[in-house]
Every structure is written in structure tokens, then in C-alpha cells.
Amino acid sequence: MKITMTILLTVLTAAITFGQITTMKVTSPTKSVDNAPYDSLVNFVGENPSKYIGQELYLTGLSESLRKYGYEGFFKDYKKDRPVNKPNVYQCCDGNNSKYDALNGKYFKVLDVINHPKAKENESLYGSKFYLKLEEKESNDIVYYKYSSNYRYLFPFIVVGYFEKAKTKYIGLEYVLRGRNWVEGTPEMYDIQNGQSIDFSAGTTWKCVDFTIEEEYYQLSLIVENSKGEQLALSVDNILKGVYFAFPKVDSDKYRQEFGDENWDLILNGKTKIGMTKEMCTLSWGKPKSINKTTTSGKTSDQWVYEDNYLYFDNSILTAIQ
């Protein structure tokens, strides 16, 4: 009887011991923080908004169709931005947002950067959101701007230091244009000085004579001029995004020497041909929307998918165009 009870207790104890659910704390990887001071080389600093502290920001205009909606993200108290609370909106209101005419062209100094109040309780949702504590330069009003580190194209400011450094960097540089309209996608472009049509072809050289904010789409732009004195506005975003409507002349000269005159002229005209490399095709058509890869014995094949076209590569050489 004692032996039986002992065996039974041992089995029950083992069942209880091994049947318990246990937990273990796992430490998440530590995010690296870039503590280097702001160097004015970029306008949008992404995950490191603290670099803006002490910087002066200029609020750019909006295209005419967007002005009725005003500016989004400006609040008197960063703790009361949701749900929509019109009394808390700074310079209320166009729609639910700050009045366009009240803020357009204003300068702000960044006093501090504040983590979103809910960042600790929900890192995935709020960890990339911050508030820039700003002082409006004319009124000395304190206002909070809701900043997202994931969306560069929502950032409505130009950092004054970046603008000044970029102006020095770009003015005087020469660019070789593709002969394509980067604004409307039509064959024609127009002189920004008088609205007259410009007859320009691929391979023409233009010189940057100014760096400014153009007043149609309110984009940072290079003002480039040809030998006739005609001028175009070339968006800085098109350069930074790798949209190949224009090449710095030093790069164009390098590619012409590397690829040969025939290939480079085809690229400038947005064309491809069998035998081109992936680099050549990227320069000609831009990056594909997606890539399908197939690997077999001794060969790697890629299908590059564009809007209405496909390029096929074997071992990185173009073998078919569909």
C-alpha cells in the first residue's frame, strides 16, 4: 500500500511539474541611435528627429488644389491631438487643419523633440511618431508638429541649413537631360520664364543657375539653363529618388566612355536592346516594379516587371524584351 501511494504521488508530482506553462523574457535588439550632429546634408532625417533641435525650418507652400485642406499636424498641445479636437489645432481651421494662409511661408525654430505619449505602451504603432516642439519666429507662439519618421514626403518643411548648403552644392553643376517631360509625361516642356515650348532632345547639356522652391508644386528644384538661355525646373526629389530624367554631366561622360556611344545614346532615349547589362537597363527604364528570379544548374534567370513591359536576363545579360 505504501509503495503504491509513493508511486502515485511521484507520478502526480511529475505531471504537475512538467505540465506547467513557463515564460521567458526575451530582450529585443537595441535600436542604434545616431548621435552625430545634424550636418545639413539631408532635409529629412528619418528616425533621428532630435537632430533638428536648434535648426530653423521653413514651411513650404501647397499646390493650389490642396490649399483648401490646410496644413495637417500642428497642435497647441501634443497630448490632445486625437480625436480631432479643433480648439487644439494651431491656427484653426481649413477643414480640420491649420489655415493655409496663416502658416504658409512661416519660419519655425525647433526647441525640442518629444516621443509620442503612447510610444511606450505600443511601440509598433507609435514608436515612429514624435512631436517637434516649435517656436514660430514672428509671433513666438509655441506649437507642436506631429512628425512621422516613416514618411519623408509628408514632411512639409525645408531646413534652412540644408537649403543653404544644397544651394552651394548644386549651382554651377551641369546636367545631361533625357529629352523627356518629367512633369506631365508628354514630349513637350516649357520655358519657366515665359511659358514658351522648348524643343529639346536627349543628350542636351544644361547648367544649374539657381536652387529654389518652384511655385507650382512647391518642390525643391534646380533651375537649369541651356545655351539659348531657356530654363527648366528640375525637381531635387527626381535626382534623389533615382528617377533618371537627368544625369550629372560627369556621370554621363563616364557612362558614355564605359558603355560606348551607341548604348549610351539608346539609354538617353529610354531604349533597351539585347545584350545590355542590368545596370544599363536600370539607367534606361528605371528600377522594375518587381523581379522574378529562377535559378537552374549553371544559370540564373530574372524577369523584370514594369508597368506594361518585361525584361528577361540570363546571368545578368538582357536576352529578351516583351
C-alpha positions in Angstrom: 0.0 0.0 0.0 2.8 2.4 0.9 4.7 1.5 -2.2 1.6 2.1 -4.4 0.9 5.5 -2.8 4.5 6.6 -3.2 4.5 5.7 -6.9 1.2 7.6 -7.4 2.5 10.7 -5.6 5.6 10.6 -7.7 3.6 10.4 -11.0 1.3 13.2 -9.9 4.2 15.4 -8.9 5.9 14.8 -12.3 2.7 15.6 -14.1 2.3 18.8 -12.2 6.0 19.8 -12.7 6.1 19.1 -16.5 2.5 20.3 -17.2 3.1 23.9 -16.1 3.4 26.6 -18.7 6.5 28.7 -18.4 7.5 32.1 -19.8 10.9 33.6 -20.5 11.7 37.3 -21.1 13.4 37.9 -24.5 15.3 41.1 -24.9 14.6 42.9 -28.2 17.5 44.1 -30.3 18.6 47.6 -29.2 18.0 50.3 -31.8 21.1 52.0 -32.7 20.9 55.8 -32.2 22.8 58.2 -34.4 24.1 60.8 -32.1 26.1 62.7 -34.7 25.1 66.3 -35.0 23.0 67.5 -37.9 25.3 68.1 -40.9 22.7 69.8 -43.2 23.3 67.2 -46.0 19.7 65.9 -46.0 16.4 67.6 -45.4 14.6 64.7 -43.8 16.5 62.8 -41.0 14.0 59.9 -40.6 14.4 58.0 -37.3 16.6 60.7 -35.7 14.4 63.8 -35.4 16.5 65.0 -32.4 19.0 66.2 -35.0 16.5 69.0 -35.8 16.9 70.6 -32.3 18.2 74.1 -32.8 17.5 74.2 -36.5 15.3 76.6 -38.3 12.5 75.2 -40.5 10.7 76.9 -43.4 7.1 75.8 -44.1 6.7 75.3 -47.8 3.5 76.2 -49.8 1.0 73.7 -51.1 -0.2 73.3 -54.7 -3.4 75.3 -55.4 -5.7 72.2 -55.3 -4.5 71.3 -51.8 -4.7 74.7 -50.1 -8.4 74.3 -49.1 -7.4 71.4 -46.8 -4.8 73.5 -44.9 -1.7 72.1 -43.0 -2.1 68.9 -41.1 -0.3 68.0 -37.8 0.0 71.4 -36.0 -1.3 71.4 -32.4 -1.3 73.6 -29.4 -0.9 70.7 -27.0 0.7 67.5 -28.3 -1.2 65.4 -25.7 -4.6 66.3 -27.2 -4.2 65.6 -30.9 -6.7 62.8 -31.1 -9.6 62.5 -31.7 -9.9 65.6 -33.9 -10.1 68.5 -31.5 -10.5 71.7 -33.4 -9.8 74.0 -30.4 -6.4 72.3 -30.1 -5.5 72.8 -33.8 -3.0 75.6 -34.2 -4.4 78.5 -36.3 -7.7 76.6 -36.9 -9.1 75.8 -39.4 -9.3 74.9 -43.0 -11.3 71.7 -42.8 -9.9 70.1 -39.6 -6.4 71.5 -40.2 -4.4 74.7 -39.7 -5.3 77.6 -42.0 -3.1 77.6 -45.1 -2.8 81.4 -45.3 -1.9 81.7 -41.6 1.1 79.3 -41.9 2.3 79.4 -45.4 5.9 80.6 -45.6 6.4 80.8 -41.8 9.7 80.0 -40.1 10.0 77.9 -37.0 12.8 77.1 -34.6 12.9 73.5 -33.3 13.2 73.7 -29.5 12.8 70.0 -28.6 11.7 66.6 -29.9 9.2 64.6 -27.8 8.3 60.9 -28.1 4.7 60.2 -28.8 2.9 59.8 -25.4 1.8 56.3 -26.3 5.1 55.1 -27.6 6.0 53.0 -24.5 2.6 51.2 -24.4 2.6 50.5 -28.2 6.0 50.7 -29.8 4.9 49.2 -33.2 2.1 51.8 -33.7 3.6 54.9 -32.1 7.3 54.3 -31.9 8.0 56.1 -35.2 5.9 59.1 -34.2 7.3 62.2 -32.5 6.4 65.8 -31.8 8.6 68.7 -32.8 8.3 71.5 -30.3 8.5 74.6 -32.4 8.6 78.4 -31.9 7.0 80.4 -34.6 9.6 83.1 -35.4 7.2 86.1 -35.9 4.7 85.5 -33.0 6.9 83.4 -30.7 4.0 81.0 -30.4 4.8 77.5 -29.2 3.3 74.8 -31.4 3.8 71.1 -31.7 4.1 69.4 -35.1 3.3 65.6 -35.4 6.3 64.1 -37.1 6.5 60.6 -38.6 9.9 59.0 -39.3 8.5 56.7 -42.0 7.1 59.3 -44.4 9.6 61.7 -45.9 7.0 63.0 -48.4 4.7 64.2 -45.6 7.4 66.4 -44.1 6.3 69.9 -45.1 9.4 71.8 -44.1 12.7 72.8 -45.6 15.6 73.0 -43.2 17.2 76.4 -43.7 20.7 75.0 -43.1 20.1 72.2 -45.7 18.8 74.7 -48.3 21.9 77.0 -47.9 24.3 74.1 -48.2 22.5 72.5 -51.1 22.4 75.8 -53.0 26.2 76.0 -52.8 26.5 72.3 -53.9 24.2 72.4 -56.9 24.7 75.8 -58.6 27.2 75.6 -61.4 26.8 71.8 -62.0 25.9 70.6 -65.5 23.3 68.0 -66.3 22.5 66.0 -69.4 18.8 65.7 -69.9 16.8 62.7 -71.3 14.6 64.7 -73.6 11.5 63.6 -71.6 9.0 65.6 -69.7 9.3 64.6 -66.1 6.2 66.6 -65.0 3.4 65.5 -67.4 4.9 62.7 -69.4 4.4 64.5 -72.7 7.0 65.3 -75.3 6.8 69.0 -74.6 8.4 71.1 -71.9 8.1 74.8 -71.4 10.5 77.6 -70.5 9.6 78.6 -66.9 10.5 82.3 -67.8 7.8 82.8 -70.5 5.8 79.6 -70.9 7.1 79.1 -74.5 7.6 75.5 -75.7 11.2 74.2 -75.7 12.4 71.9 -78.4 14.9 69.8 -76.5 16.4 66.4 -77.3 18.1 63.7 -75.4 21.7 64.4 -74.6 21.5 68.2 -74.3 23.5 69.8 -71.6 22.0 72.3 -69.1 23.7 74.2 -66.3 22.2 74.7 -62.8 21.9 78.5 -62.3 19.7 78.5 -59.2 18.4 76.3 -56.4 14.9 77.2 -55.2 11.3 76.2 -54.4 9.2 76.3 -57.6 5.8 77.8 -57.0 3.5 75.3 -58.9 4.1 72.1 -57.0 6.3 73.7 -54.3 9.2 71.3 -54.7 12.8 71.9 -54.1 14.2 72.4 -57.6 17.3 73.1 -59.6 16.8 75.8 -62.2 18.7 74.6 -65.2 19.6 76.7 -68.3 20.7 75.7 -71.8 23.0 77.6 -74.2 20.0 79.6 -75.5 19.1 80.9 -72.1 16.0 78.7 -71.8 15.2 77.5 -68.3 13.6 74.4 -66.7 12.9 73.4 -63.1 14.4 70.0 -62.2 12.9 68.5 -59.0 15.6 67.5 -56.4 13.3 64.6 -55.5 13.8 63.2 -59.0 17.5 63.3 -58.5 17.4 61.7 -55.0 14.9 59.0 -55.9 17.0 57.8 -58.9 14.4 58.9 -61.5 16.7 59.1 -64.4 15.4 62.2 -66.2 18.7 63.9 -65.9 22.3 62.8 -65.3 25.1 64.9 -63.8 27.4 65.6 -66.8 30.3 63.9 -65.1 28.3 60.7 -64.7 27.1 61.0 -68.3 30.6 61.3 -69.6 31.7 58.3 -67.5 28.8 56.1 -68.8 29.4 57.1 -72.4 33.0 56.0 -72.1 32.1 52.8 -70.3 29.1 51.7 -72.4 30.0 53.2 -75.8 28.3 55.9 -77.8 25.6 53.6 -79.3 24.5 52.2 -75.9 24.6 55.5 -74.1 22.5 57.2 -76.8 19.9 54.4 -76.6 19.8 54.8 -72.8 19.4 58.6 -73.0 16.4 57.9 -75.3 14.9 55.4 -72.9 15.5 52.4 -75.0 17.0 48.9 -74.4 18.5 46.2 -76.6 19.5 42.6 -76.3 22.9 42.3 -74.8 22.6 45.2 -72.3 23.6 44.7 -68.7 21.2 45.2 -65.8 22.9 48.5 -65.0 22.3 49.8 -68.5 18.6 48.7 -68.4 18.1 50.4 -65.0 19.6 53.6 -66.3 17.3 53.4 -69.3 14.0 52.3 -67.8 14.5 52.8 -64.1 14.0 50.2 -61.4 11.4 47.5 -62.1 8.2 47.2 -60.1 9.2 43.6 -59.2 11.7 40.9 -60.0 11.0 37.2 -60.6 14.1 35.0 -60.2 14.8 31.5 -61.5 17.9 29.5 -60.6 18.9 26.3 -62.5 22.1 24.4 -62.9 24.7 26.9 -64.1 22.3 29.7 -64.9 20.3 32.4 -63.1 17.4 34.0 -65.0 15.5 37.1 -64.0 12.2 38.6 -65.2 12.0 42.3 -64.6 8.4 43.5 -64.4 7.4 47.0 -65.4 4.0 48.6 -65.9 3.4 47.2 -69.4 6.7 45.5 -70.3 9.1 42.8 -69.2 12.8 42.3 -69.5 14.5 38.9 -69.3 18.1 38.3 -68.2 20.3 35.3 -68.2 23.3 35.7 -65.9 22.7 39.5 -65.8 22.6 40.0 -69.6 19.4 41.1 -71.3 18.2 38.2 -73.6 14.6 39.1 -74.3 12.2 42.0 -74.3 8.4 41.6 -74.1 
